[in-house]
């Protein structure tokens, strides 16, 4: 074993010794920081018996349980993640600052200039489940991206519902948990009803189609099924389908003989460009169906080029953003620039401090850490529509797995609707990106540590 490995082993043993020692020092536990708890606490957050009981009430529930536990064993992490009240408030401030700028006509004119033509169409619906993703540098959160159809909210509500308390020695350091699964499910349902009412007023919402490419083979199929169950519990007939299964005639969107009132759009072709989506696009532009989230929502929030505008002081001044808001954005968003062929030498020289993302991408698709970049891939990046973002290293969560302490990276996601955070979740992972392939990783419950 190398000296570095021996040192790391010693440090980890020292952490565990401290943890055992502090068991007898309850008064000091309340003073632990979120960062220390992420190093020390090895309590299991996920109550698997509770999860099984929740998903055993109906026959179709058992299929969802099998999909989550057996087919997707890395979807739910057993550990919880800790953040401080101070750090959480900074995240809320960043989100509020971004939302205030997005509401400005000057900003909308600026970003719609490079958006697809379909984004010029402006529905009344806001768009459900914006995902604000953060990495943490100690107490300083850095926004790394915004997603316009962020998945996992209802999966995380299930995780909240099946969690168990932290042990007594650490629980005293935590703030009151503000979330309950029942509250979250009602919040999510109300959001879809608000989207419907924004477009159709007092009319009754009868049918929802959850639309994605080949949904039965999607990793997040269990969440689609959970949404179907939630909607149908409130007398809203729900269909899960591929966009190619939809037809448009008689002034309405149809799935076989069923008229569709609202589409919960889980597609990642955000402009609805694909041939299989033209039926949905026509019905949307004719205002014959409510679509949420919609192409304009992606253009205003989630196009990665928007982060270039939001993290550039000259751009913000030109838009008329006030000084206080500019300061929050410049400190709270990972600095992002447009990749240009003329800057190739400078980008290559500084690549180890950069993360390259496709402007219209989602998740981690075709995204590259600069220090892993080859010349061949870099040339492809230069010839495509990419942004370069300052690399923000994710913070760590140490988790005991099979009696070994394992380092996980973590990021935080706020599920946001109309500038309001409905739920905060974490994702634990190893490697470059959050991919739900790491044993012991996945979505994790977030608890706030009292300041």
The 8 nearest C-alpha neighbors of each residue, nearest first, counted from 0:
[[1, 4, 5, 2, 3, 6, 8, 7],
 [0, 2, 4, 3, 5, 6, 7, 8],
 [3, 1, 5, 4, 6, 0, 7, 8],
 [2, 4, 6, 1, 5, 7, 0, 8],
 [5, 3, 7, 1, 6, 2, 8, 0],
 [6, 4, 2, 8, 3, 7, 9, 1],
 [5, 7, 9, 3, 4, 8, 2, 10],
 [6, 8, 4, 10, 9, 5, 3, 11],
 [9, 7, 5, 11, 6, 10, 4, 12],
 [10, 8, 6, 12, 7, 11, 13, 5],
 [11, 9, 13, 7, 8, 12, 6, 14],
 [10, 12, 14, 8, 13, 9, 7, 15],
 [13, 11, 15, 9, 14, 10, 16, 8],
 [12, 14, 10, 16, 11, 15, 9, 17],
 [15, 13, 11, 17, 12, 16, 18, 10],
 [14, 16, 18, 12, 17, 13, 19, 11],
 [17, 15, 13, 19, 18, 14, 20, 12],
 [18, 16, 20, 14, 15, 19, 21, 13],
 [17, 19, 15, 21, 16, 20, 39, 14],
 [20, 18, 16, 22, 17, 21, 15, 23],
 [19, 21, 17, 22, 18, 23, 16, 24],
 [22, 20, 24, 23, 18, 19, 17, 25],
 [21, 23, 19, 20, 24, 168, 25, 18],
 [24, 22, 21, 25, 20, 19, 168, 26],
 [23, 25, 21, 26, 22, 27, 28, 20],
 [26, 24, 28, 27, 23, 168, 22, 21],
 [27, 25, 24, 28, 29, 30, 23, 171],
 [26, 28, 25, 30, 29, 24, 31, 21],
 [29, 27, 25, 30, 31, 26, 169, 172],
 [28, 30, 172, 27, 31, 171, 26, 25],
 [31, 29, 28, 27, 32, 172, 26, 450],
 [32, 30, 28, 29, 35, 36, 33, 172],
 [33, 31, 35, 34, 36, 30, 448, 83],
 [32, 34, 82, 81, 36, 35, 83, 448],
 [33, 35, 37, 32, 36, 38, 81, 137],
 [36, 34, 38, 32, 37, 33, 31, 39],
 [35, 37, 39, 33, 38, 40, 34, 32],
 [36, 38, 396, 34, 35, 39, 81, 33],
 [39, 37, 35, 397, 36, 396, 40, 34],
 [38, 40, 36, 37, 35, 18, 41, 14],
 [39, 41, 36, 42, 37, 38, 169, 18],
 [42, 40, 398, 39, 399, 43, 78, 397],
 [41, 43, 40, 165, 44, 166, 78, 79],
 [42, 44, 78, 77, 45, 41, 79, 165],
 [43, 45, 78, 162, 163, 77, 79, 42],
 [46, 44, 162, 77, 43, 47, 161, 163],
 [45, 47, 162, 49, 161, 48, 163, 50],
 [46, 48, 50, 49, 45, 51, 161, 162],
 [49, 47, 51, 50, 46, 52, 161, 53],
 [48, 50, 52, 161, 46, 47, 51, 53],
 [51, 49, 47, 53, 161, 48, 52, 54],
 [50, 52, 48, 54, 49, 53, 55, 47],
 [53, 51, 49, 55, 54, 50, 48, 56],
 [54, 52, 50, 51, 55, 49, 56, 161],
 [55, 53, 60, 51, 52, 64, 61, 56],
 [54, 56, 52, 61, 60, 57, 53, 51],
 [55, 57, 54, 60, 53, 58, 52, 61],
 [56, 58, 60, 59, 55, 61, 54, 62],
 [57, 59, 60, 61, 56, 55, 62, 54],
 [58, 60, 62, 61, 57, 63, 55, 54],
 [61, 59, 54, 63, 57, 58, 62, 55],
 [62, 60, 64, 55, 59, 63, 58, 54],
 [61, 63, 65, 59, 60, 64, 66, 58],
 [64, 62, 66, 60, 61, 65, 221, 67],
 [63, 65, 61, 67, 62, 66, 54, 68],
 [66, 64, 62, 69, 68, 63, 67, 61],
 [67, 65, 70, 63, 64, 69, 68, 71],
 [68, 66, 71, 64, 65, 69, 70, 63],
 [67, 69, 72, 65, 71, 66, 64, 70],
 [70, 68, 65, 72, 71, 66, 67, 64],
 [69, 71, 66, 67, 72, 68, 65, 73],
 [72, 70, 67, 73, 74, 69, 68, 66],
 [71, 73, 68, 69, 74, 70, 67, 75],
 [74, 72, 441, 435, 71, 440, 75, 438],
 [73, 75, 441, 71, 72, 435, 442, 76],
 [76, 74, 441, 442, 73, 443, 77, 440],
 [77, 75, 441, 440, 443, 78, 442, 439],
 [76, 78, 45, 44, 43, 75, 79, 439],
 [79, 77, 44, 43, 76, 443, 80, 42],
 [78, 80, 444, 443, 44, 445, 81, 77],
 [81, 79, 445, 444, 446, 37, 443, 425],
 [80, 82, 446, 33, 447, 445, 37, 448],
 [83, 81, 447, 33, 448, 446, 86, 84],
 [82, 84, 448, 86, 85, 447, 33, 87],
 [83, 85, 87, 86, 450, 449, 447, 448],
 [84, 86, 88, 83, 87, 89, 450, 138],
 [87, 85, 89, 83, 138, 88, 84, 139],
 [88, 86, 84, 90, 89, 85, 83, 91],
 [87, 89, 91, 85, 90, 86, 84, 92],
 [90, 88, 92, 86, 87, 91, 93, 85],
 [89, 91, 87, 93, 88, 92, 94, 140],
 [90, 92, 88, 94, 89, 93, 95, 87],
 [93, 91, 89, 95, 90, 94, 96, 88],
 [94, 92, 96, 90, 95, 91, 331, 327],
 [93, 95, 97, 91, 96, 92, 98, 90],
 [94, 96, 92, 98, 93, 97, 91, 99],
 [97, 95, 93, 99, 94, 98, 324, 92],
 [98, 96, 94, 100, 99, 95, 101, 93],
 [97, 99, 101, 95, 100, 96, 418, 94],
 [98, 100, 96, 102, 97, 101, 95, 103],
 [101, 99, 97, 103, 102, 98, 96, 106],
 [100, 102, 98, 103, 99, 106, 97, 107],
 [101, 103, 100, 99, 98, 104, 107, 106],
 [102, 104, 100, 106, 105, 101, 107, 99],
 [105, 103, 107, 106, 108, 102, 101, 109],
 [106, 104, 108, 103, 107, 318, 109, 319],
 [107, 105, 109, 103, 108, 104, 101, 318],
 [106, 108, 104, 109, 110, 105, 111, 103],
 [107, 109, 105, 111, 106, 110, 104, 112],
 [108, 110, 106, 107, 112, 111, 105, 113],
 [111, 109, 112, 107, 108, 113, 106, 114],
 [110, 112, 114, 108, 113, 109, 107, 298],
 [111, 113, 110, 109, 114, 108, 107, 115],
 [114, 112, 111, 110, 115, 109, 298, 116],
 [113, 115, 111, 112, 298, 118, 116, 110],
 [116, 114, 117, 118, 113, 270, 111, 119],
 [115, 117, 118, 119, 114, 120, 111, 270],
 [116, 118, 119, 115, 120, 270, 294, 295],
 [119, 117, 295, 294, 120, 116, 115, 298],
 [118, 120, 117, 116, 121, 295, 111, 115],
 [121, 119, 118, 117, 122, 295, 284, 116],
 [120, 122, 119, 123, 295, 118, 124, 117],
 [123, 121, 124, 120, 198, 125, 286, 295],
 [122, 124, 197, 198, 125, 121, 194, 126],
 [125, 123, 194, 122, 197, 126, 198, 291],
 [126, 124, 123, 194, 127, 296, 417, 292],
 [125, 127, 292, 291, 124, 296, 293, 128],
 [128, 126, 292, 291, 416, 129, 125, 148],
 [129, 127, 414, 149, 148, 415, 416, 130],
 [128, 130, 147, 415, 146, 414, 149, 148],
 [129, 131, 146, 414, 149, 145, 413, 128],
 [130, 132, 145, 413, 412, 144, 129, 146],
 [133, 131, 412, 144, 411, 142, 143, 130],
 [134, 132, 142, 411, 141, 143, 410, 140],
 [133, 135, 393, 410, 141, 140, 142, 411],
 [136, 134, 140, 394, 137, 139, 393, 141],
 [135, 137, 139, 138, 140, 394, 134, 393],
 [136, 138, 139, 135, 34, 394, 140, 86],
 [139, 137, 86, 136, 140, 135, 85, 83],
 [138, 140, 136, 137, 135, 86, 141, 89],
 [141, 139, 135, 134, 136, 133, 331, 90],
 [142, 140, 331, 332, 133, 134, 333, 135],
 [141, 143, 133, 332, 132, 144, 333, 331],
 [142, 144, 133, 333, 132, 141, 332, 134],
 [145, 143, 132, 142, 131, 146, 303, 301],
 [144, 146, 131, 301, 130, 132, 300, 147],
 [147, 145, 130, 301, 149, 129, 148, 131],
 [146, 148, 129, 297, 301, 149, 130, 296],
 [149, 147, 128, 146, 129, 292, 150, 265],
 [150, 148, 130, 146, 128, 129, 147, 151],
 [151, 149, 152, 148, 219, 128, 265, 130],
 [150, 152, 154, 153, 155, 149, 222, 219],
 [153, 151, 155, 154, 150, 156, 414, 422],
 [152, 154, 156, 155, 151, 222, 157, 225],
 [155, 153, 151, 157, 156, 152, 222, 158],
 [154, 156, 158, 152, 157, 153, 151, 159],
 [157, 155, 153, 180, 159, 158, 154, 160],
 [156, 158, 160, 154, 155, 159, 161, 153],
 [157, 159, 155, 161, 156, 160, 162, 154],
 [160, 158, 156, 162, 157, 161, 180, 155],
 [159, 161, 180, 157, 158, 162, 156, 179],
 [160, 162, 50, 158, 49, 46, 159, 45],
 [163, 161, 45, 44, 46, 159, 160, 158],
 [162, 164, 44, 46, 45, 165, 161, 43],
 [165, 163, 166, 44, 162, 170, 167, 43],
 [164, 166, 170, 42, 169, 167, 163, 44],
 [167, 165, 168, 169, 170, 164, 42, 171],
 [168, 166, 170, 169, 165, 171, 164, 25],
 [167, 169, 166, 170, 22, 25, 28, 171],
 [170, 168, 171, 167, 172, 166, 28, 165],
 [169, 171, 167, 165, 172, 173, 166, 168],
 [172, 170, 169, 173, 29, 167, 168, 28],
 [173, 171, 29, 170, 169, 448, 449, 28],
 [174, 172, 448, 170, 449, 171, 447, 175],
 [173, 175, 449, 447, 448, 176, 172, 446],
 [174, 176, 177, 173, 447, 446, 449, 178],
 [175, 177, 178, 174, 446, 447, 179, 173],
 [178, 176, 175, 179, 174, 446, 422, 447],
 [179, 177, 176, 180, 182, 183, 159, 422],
 [178, 180, 182, 181, 183, 160, 159, 177],
 [179, 181, 160, 156, 183, 182, 159, 184],
 [182, 180, 184, 183, 179, 185, 160, 156],
 [181, 183, 185, 179, 180, 184, 186, 178],
 [184, 182, 186, 180, 185, 181, 187, 179],
 [183, 185, 187, 181, 186, 182, 180, 188],
 [186, 184, 188, 182, 183, 187, 189, 181],
 [187, 185, 183, 189, 184, 188, 182, 190],
 [188, 186, 190, 184, 185, 189, 183, 191],
 [187, 189, 185, 190, 191, 186, 184, 192],
 [188, 190, 192, 186, 187, 191, 185, 193],
 [191, 189, 193, 187, 188, 192, 186, 194],
 [190, 192, 194, 193, 188, 189, 195, 187],
 [191, 193, 189, 195, 194, 190, 196, 188],
 [194, 192, 190, 196, 195, 191, 197, 189],
 [195, 193, 124, 191, 197, 192, 196, 190],
 [194, 196, 192, 193, 198, 197, 199, 191],
 [195, 197, 200, 199, 193, 198, 194, 192],
 [196, 198, 194, 195, 124, 123, 193, 199],
 [199, 197, 196, 195, 123, 200, 124, 194],
 [200, 198, 196, 202, 195, 197, 201, 203],
 [199, 201, 196, 202, 197, 198, 195, 203],
 [200, 202, 196, 199, 203, 195, 204, 197],
 [203, 201, 200, 199, 204, 196, 195, 205],
 [202, 204, 205, 201, 199, 200, 195, 196],
 [203, 205, 206, 202, 260, 235, 195, 192],
 [204, 206, 235, 203, 236, 260, 207, 234],
 [207, 205, 236, 260, 235, 259, 237, 204],
 [208, 206, 237, 261, 262, 260, 259, 236],
 [207, 209, 238, 262, 237, 239, 210, 263],
 [210, 208, 239, 263, 262, 238, 264, 240],
 [211, 209, 240, 264, 241, 265, 208, 239],
 [212, 210, 266, 265, 241, 214, 213, 240],
 [211, 213, 241, 214, 266, 242, 210, 240],
 [212, 214, 241, 215, 216, 211, 217, 240],
 [215, 213, 217, 211, 216, 212, 241, 240],
 [214, 216, 217, 213, 220, 240, 218, 239],
 [217, 215, 214, 213, 218, 220, 219, 212],
 [218, 216, 214, 220, 219, 215, 213, 212],
 [217, 219, 220, 216, 221, 71, 215, 214],
 [220, 218, 217, 222, 221, 223, 150, 151],
 [219, 221, 223, 217, 222, 218, 215, 224],
 [222, 220, 224, 223, 219, 63, 225, 66],
 [221, 223, 225, 224, 220, 219, 154, 226],
 [224, 222, 220, 226, 221, 225, 227, 219],
 [223, 225, 227, 221, 222, 226, 228, 220],
 [224, 226, 222, 228, 227, 223, 229, 221],
 [227, 225, 229, 223, 228, 224, 230, 222],
 [228, 226, 224, 230, 225, 229, 237, 231],
 [227, 229, 225, 231, 226, 230, 232, 224],
 [230, 228, 226, 232, 227, 231, 225, 233],
 [231, 229, 235, 227, 233, 232, 228, 226],
 [230, 232, 235, 234, 233, 228, 236, 229],
 [231, 233, 229, 230, 234, 228, 235, 227],
 [232, 234, 231, 230, 235, 229, 236, 188],
 [235, 233, 231, 232, 236, 230, 205, 206],
 [236, 234, 231, 205, 230, 206, 233, 237],
 [237, 235, 206, 231, 205, 234, 207, 238],
 [236, 238, 207, 227, 206, 208, 235, 231],
 [237, 239, 208, 209, 240, 207, 236, 227],
 [240, 238, 209, 208, 210, 237, 214, 223],
 [239, 241, 210, 238, 209, 214, 242, 211],
 [240, 242, 212, 211, 243, 213, 244, 210],
 [243, 241, 244, 245, 276, 275, 210, 240],
 [242, 244, 275, 241, 245, 276, 278, 246],
 [245, 243, 242, 241, 254, 240, 246, 255],
 [244, 246, 254, 243, 242, 253, 278, 252],
 [247, 245, 253, 252, 278, 254, 248, 244],
 [246, 248, 252, 251, 278, 253, 282, 245],
 [249, 247, 250, 251, 246, 252, 253, 282],
 [248, 250, 251, 247, 252, 253, 287, 246],
 [249, 251, 248, 287, 247, 252, 282, 285],
 [252, 250, 287, 249, 248, 247, 253, 258],
 [253, 251, 247, 259, 246, 258, 282, 288],
 [254, 252, 258, 246, 259, 257, 245, 255],
 [253, 255, 245, 257, 256, 244, 258, 246],
 [254, 256, 257, 253, 245, 246, 244, 258],
 [257, 255, 254, 253, 258, 259, 246, 252],
 [258, 256, 254, 253, 255, 259, 206, 252],
 [257, 259, 253, 252, 254, 260, 256, 251],
 [260, 258, 206, 253, 252, 261, 207, 257],
 [259, 261, 206, 288, 207, 289, 258, 204],
 [262, 260, 289, 207, 288, 259, 290, 208],
 [263, 261, 290, 208, 264, 207, 209, 289],
 [264, 262, 209, 291, 208, 210, 290, 265],
 [263, 265, 210, 266, 262, 291, 292, 209],
 [266, 264, 211, 210, 148, 263, 267, 209],
 [267, 265, 211, 268, 264, 212, 210, 269],
 [266, 268, 269, 265, 361, 211, 148, 360],
 [269, 267, 271, 266, 270, 272, 273, 276],
 [268, 270, 267, 294, 271, 297, 266, 293],
 [269, 271, 294, 272, 268, 117, 115, 118],
 [272, 270, 268, 269, 276, 273, 280, 277],
 [271, 273, 270, 274, 268, 276, 277, 269],
 [272, 274, 276, 275, 271, 277, 268, 270],
 [275, 273, 276, 277, 272, 271, 278, 243],
 [276, 274, 243, 273, 277, 242, 278, 272],
 [277, 275, 279, 273, 274, 278, 242, 271],
 [276, 278, 280, 279, 274, 275, 281, 273],
 [279, 277, 281, 280, 276, 247, 246, 282],
 [278, 280, 282, 276, 277, 281, 283, 242],
 [279, 281, 277, 283, 278, 282, 284, 276],
 [282, 280, 284, 278, 283, 279, 285, 277],
 [281, 283, 285, 287, 279, 280, 284, 288],
 [284, 282, 280, 286, 285, 281, 288, 287],
 [283, 285, 281, 286, 282, 280, 120, 287],
 [284, 286, 282, 287, 283, 281, 288, 250],
 [287, 285, 283, 284, 288, 282, 289, 122],
 [288, 286, 282, 285, 251, 283, 250, 252],
 [289, 287, 260, 286, 283, 261, 282, 290],
 [288, 290, 261, 262, 260, 291, 283, 195],
 [291, 289, 262, 293, 261, 292, 288, 263],
 [292, 290, 126, 293, 263, 264, 127, 262],
 [291, 293, 126, 127, 264, 290, 148, 296],
 [292, 294, 291, 296, 295, 290, 126, 297],
 [295, 293, 270, 118, 297, 296, 269, 298],
 [294, 296, 118, 298, 297, 293, 299, 121],
 [297, 295, 299, 294, 293, 298, 300, 126],
 [298, 296, 301, 147, 300, 294, 295, 299],
 [297, 299, 295, 296, 302, 300, 114, 301],
 [300, 298, 296, 297, 295, 301, 107, 110],
 [301, 299, 297, 298, 296, 302, 145, 147],
 [300, 302, 297, 146, 145, 147, 303, 298],
 [301, 303, 359, 304, 298, 305, 358, 300],
 [304, 302, 358, 305, 306, 301, 359, 386],
 [305, 303, 307, 306, 302, 358, 386, 337],
 [304, 306, 308, 303, 307, 302, 309, 110],
 [305, 307, 309, 308, 304, 303, 310, 335],
 [308, 306, 335, 336, 304, 305, 310, 309],
 [309, 307, 305, 306, 311, 310, 314, 315],
 [308, 310, 306, 307, 311, 305, 315, 328],
 [309, 311, 329, 334, 307, 308, 306, 332],
 [312, 310, 314, 308, 313, 309, 307, 315],
 [311, 313, 315, 314, 316, 310, 325, 329],
 [312, 314, 316, 315, 311, 317, 318, 308],
 [315, 313, 317, 311, 312, 316, 308, 318],
 [316, 314, 312, 318, 317, 320, 313, 311],
 [315, 317, 319, 313, 318, 314, 320, 312],
 [316, 318, 314, 315, 319, 313, 320, 312],
 [319, 317, 315, 316, 105, 320, 106, 314],
 [318, 320, 316, 317, 321, 315, 105, 314],
 [321, 319, 315, 316, 318, 325, 322, 324],
 [322, 320, 324, 323, 325, 319, 316, 315],
 [321, 323, 325, 324, 326, 320, 316, 327],
 [324, 322, 326, 325, 321, 327, 320, 328],
 [323, 325, 327, 326, 322, 321, 96, 328],
 [326, 324, 322, 328, 323, 327, 329, 321],
 [325, 327, 323, 329, 324, 328, 330, 322],
 [328, 326, 324, 330, 325, 329, 331, 93],
 [329, 327, 331, 325, 330, 326, 332, 93],
 [328, 330, 326, 310, 331, 327, 332, 325],
 [331, 329, 327, 328, 332, 326, 141, 333],
 [330, 332, 141, 328, 329, 327, 93, 142],
 [333, 331, 142, 141, 328, 329, 334, 330],
 [332, 334, 389, 141, 143, 142, 335, 388],
 [335, 333, 310, 389, 388, 332, 336, 307],
 [336, 334, 388, 307, 387, 306, 333, 389],
 [337, 335, 307, 387, 386, 338, 388, 334],
 [336, 338, 386, 339, 387, 385, 307, 304],
 [337, 339, 386, 385, 387, 336, 381, 340],
 [340, 338, 341, 342, 337, 381, 343, 385],
 [339, 341, 343, 342, 381, 338, 382, 344],
 [340, 342, 339, 343, 344, 338, 345, 381],
 [343, 341, 339, 340, 345, 344, 346, 338],
 [344, 342, 346, 340, 345, 341, 347, 339],
 [345, 343, 347, 346, 342, 348, 341, 349],
 [344, 346, 348, 342, 347, 343, 349, 350],
 [347, 345, 343, 349, 348, 344, 350, 342],
 [346, 348, 350, 344, 349, 345, 343, 377],
 [347, 349, 345, 346, 350, 344, 351, 343],
 [350, 348, 346, 347, 351, 352, 345, 353],
 [349, 351, 369, 347, 353, 352, 346, 348],
 [352, 350, 370, 369, 353, 349, 368, 348],
 [351, 353, 390, 350, 349, 389, 369, 354],
 [354, 352, 390, 389, 350, 369, 388, 351],
 [353, 355, 368, 388, 390, 369, 387, 367],
 [356, 354, 387, 367, 366, 386, 388, 368],
 [355, 357, 366, 386, 385, 358, 387, 354],
 [358, 356, 385, 360, 359, 384, 386, 366],
 [357, 359, 303, 385, 304, 360, 302, 384],
 [360, 358, 302, 357, 303, 361, 301, 384],
 [359, 361, 357, 358, 364, 362, 356, 365],
 [362, 360, 364, 363, 359, 146, 267, 357],
 [361, 363, 364, 360, 146, 433, 366, 432],
 [362, 364, 366, 432, 361, 365, 433, 360],
 [363, 365, 366, 362, 361, 360, 357, 356],
 [366, 364, 363, 367, 357, 356, 360, 355],
 [365, 367, 356, 363, 364, 355, 357, 368],
 [368, 366, 355, 354, 369, 365, 372, 356],
 [367, 369, 354, 371, 370, 355, 353, 372],
 [368, 370, 350, 351, 372, 353, 371, 354],
 [369, 371, 351, 368, 372, 350, 352, 353],
 [372, 370, 369, 368, 373, 367, 351, 350],
 [371, 373, 369, 370, 377, 376, 368, 367],
 [374, 372, 376, 375, 377, 371, 370, 369],
 [373, 375, 377, 376, 378, 372, 379, 347],
 [374, 376, 378, 373, 377, 379, 372, 380],
 [377, 375, 379, 373, 378, 374, 380, 372],
 [378, 376, 380, 374, 379, 375, 373, 381],
 [377, 379, 381, 375, 376, 380, 374, 382],
 [380, 378, 376, 382, 377, 381, 383, 375],
 [379, 381, 377, 383, 378, 382, 376, 385],
 [382, 380, 378, 379, 383, 340, 377, 339],
 [381, 383, 379, 380, 378, 384, 340, 339],
 [384, 382, 380, 381, 385, 379, 357, 338],
 [383, 385, 358, 357, 382, 386, 380, 338],
 [386, 384, 357, 358, 338, 356, 383, 380],
 [385, 387, 337, 338, 356, 336, 355, 358],
 [388, 386, 355, 336, 335, 354, 338, 353],
 [387, 389, 335, 354, 353, 334, 390, 355],
 [388, 390, 353, 334, 333, 352, 391, 354],
 [389, 391, 353, 352, 354, 388, 392, 333],
 [392, 390, 389, 393, 134, 333, 141, 136],
 [391, 393, 390, 394, 134, 136, 135, 408],
 [394, 392, 134, 408, 409, 135, 391, 410],
 [393, 395, 135, 409, 408, 392, 136, 134],
 [396, 394, 408, 407, 409, 397, 406, 393],
 [395, 397, 37, 407, 38, 406, 408, 398],
 [396, 398, 406, 38, 405, 407, 37, 404],
 [399, 397, 405, 404, 400, 41, 396, 406],
 [398, 400, 404, 403, 402, 405, 41, 401],
 [401, 399, 403, 402, 398, 404, 405, 439],
 [400, 402, 403, 399, 404, 405, 398, 439],
 [403, 401, 400, 399, 404, 405, 398, 41],
 [404, 402, 400, 399, 401, 405, 398, 11],
 [405, 403, 399, 398, 397, 400, 402, 406],
 [404, 406, 398, 397, 399, 403, 407, 400],
 [407, 405, 397, 396, 395, 398, 408, 404],
 [408, 406, 396, 428, 395, 429, 427, 397],
 [407, 409, 395, 428, 427, 393, 394, 429],
 [410, 408, 427, 426, 394, 393, 395, 428],
 [409, 411, 134, 426, 425, 133, 393, 412],
 [410, 412, 425, 133, 132, 424, 426, 134],
 [413, 411, 132, 424, 131, 423, 425, 130],
 [412, 414, 423, 131, 130, 415, 422, 420],
 [415, 413, 130, 422, 128, 421, 420, 129],
 [416, 414, 420, 129, 419, 128, 421, 413],
 [415, 417, 419, 418, 128, 127, 129, 420],
 [416, 418, 419, 415, 125, 98, 420, 126],
 [417, 419, 416, 415, 98, 95, 420, 94],
 [420, 418, 416, 415, 417, 421, 414, 95],
 [421, 419, 415, 414, 422, 413, 416, 418],
 [420, 422, 414, 415, 419, 416, 423, 413],
 [421, 423, 414, 420, 413, 424, 152, 415],
 [424, 422, 413, 412, 414, 445, 411, 425],
 [423, 425, 412, 445, 444, 411, 443, 422],
 [426, 424, 411, 443, 410, 442, 412, 445],
 [425, 427, 442, 441, 409, 410, 443, 428],
 [428, 426, 409, 440, 441, 408, 407, 442],
 [427, 429, 440, 408, 407, 433, 437, 409],
 [428, 430, 407, 408, 437, 431, 432, 427],
 [429, 431, 432, 428, 433, 408, 437, 434],
 [432, 430, 429, 368, 433, 367, 428, 363],
 [431, 433, 430, 434, 363, 429, 428, 362],
 [434, 432, 428, 435, 426, 431, 427, 363],
 [433, 435, 436, 432, 428, 437, 363, 441],
 [436, 434, 441, 73, 437, 74, 433, 440],
 [435, 437, 434, 73, 438, 440, 428, 441],
 [438, 436, 440, 435, 428, 439, 73, 429],
 [437, 439, 440, 73, 436, 72, 435, 441],
 [440, 438, 76, 437, 73, 77, 441, 400],
 [441, 439, 427, 76, 437, 428, 438, 73],
 [442, 440, 74, 75, 76, 427, 73, 435],
 [441, 443, 426, 75, 76, 425, 74, 427],
 [444, 442, 425, 76, 79, 426, 424, 441],
 [443, 445, 79, 424, 80, 425, 159, 446],
 [446, 444, 80, 424, 81, 79, 425, 443],
 [447, 445, 81, 80, 82, 448, 444, 176],
 [446, 448, 82, 83, 174, 81, 173, 84],
 [449, 447, 173, 83, 174, 172, 33, 82],
 [450, 448, 174, 173, 84, 172, 83, 447],
 [449, 84, 448, 83, 85, 32, 30, 174]]
